[in-house]
């Protein structure tokens, strides 16, 4: 799906997240260590920053148009809390159970799909062209 330019980088991040989520979903006792390492690397290099950018930039931008209690916003924030907790658990456990990795992968994948299918279309619908341009500039600065 073609995204507004302002959301293209975040959607690209989502692709990386989905690759890692799929790896976690498929983790077995034989592949758990590899899946864990891939997730921790993704989280340290991209995932945690991606969450921060969404919370610091994207959600405040949409909050000019919808209530902060809107279901799409609340779900993103509660998912972020849950995923951060699970990421910390996985990072601190050198040998997590494959079932825990599978659940993390499932939740991460569902979260990304929610943002792509619900939150991002809402942003594209509610923000006008000038707001999207401003969002793009801010997101480019944040991504570095």
Secondary structure by P-SEA (a helix, b strand, c coil): ccccccaaaaaaaaaaaaaaaaaaaacccccaaaaaaaaaaaaaccaaaaaaaaaaccccccccccccccaaaaaaaaaaaaaaaaaaaaaacccccaaaaaaaaaaaaaaaaaaaccaaaaaaacccaaaaaaaaaaaaaaac
